[in-house]
Amino acid sequence: MFRSMSIRTSLTLVIGSLGAILLAVIAVGTLSLQFSNNALQSMYRDQISQLSALKNSYENLLHARLLVTKEGKQNGSISL
């Protein structure tokens, strides 16, 4: 079957096949990028709220330490 094809037909089939493979790879790559982008966005949303809570608790801890230090200085003894 392939022996009776002309060079022009063979090249056309090869170029067409490679073009179809290229389009399939582009489609898979685009879908992969879209899925990873969605995953990163959801991870970012989740971590932003956690980082905000961590920042607030850290600020509250520093405020409490400051109050303890002020109390210690007023009473004459410093304890951490």
N, C-alpha and C positions, 0 to 999 in steps of 0.2 A: 504494500500500500504506500509506504513512504518512499520507495524507490522510484515510483512513477511520477512523483511530484516534481514540479520544476523548482529551480532555486528561488525564484520570485515568490512562489506559493509557500515554500518552506520558511523563507525569511519573514513573510507576512504573518504566518502562524506563530513563529517564535516571538516576533515583536508584539503581536497581539496578546500572546500568553504572558509575556513579561509585563506588559501594560496592565493586564488584569490582576496579576500578582501585586504589582505596585499599588494599584487602587485598593486592593484588599488590605495591604499593610498600612496604608494611610488611614483607612477606616478603623482598623483595630487600634492604631496609635492614637487617633483622635478620641475614640471611646475610652481608652485607658487614661488619657489625660483628663477627660471629663470626670471619670470616676475618682481619680486621685485628687482632683481639685475639690470635689464635693467632700471627700473624706478629710482633707486638710481644713476646709472651712468649718466643718462640724467639730473637729478637734480644736481649732482655734477658739470657737465659741465656748466650748466646754472649759478650756484652760483659762480663758479670760476671767470667767466668774470665779474659778478657783484661785487664780492669782490675786484677784481683787480681795477675796476673803482672807488670803494669807497676808496681804499687805495691811489690811485693817487689824488683824490680830497682832501683827508685829508692832504696829503703831500703838495699840492698846497696851502691849507689854512694855514698850519703852515709856509710855506715860505712867504706868504703874511703878516702874523702877525709879522714875524721877520723883514720884510722890514718896516712895519709901526712902529715897536718899534725902529728900527735904525733911521728912519726919525725923530721920536719924540725926541730921545736923541740928535740928531744933532741940532734940533731946540730949545732945552731946555725944551720941554714939552713932557710928555709921555701920550699917549691916546691909549686905547685898544678898 
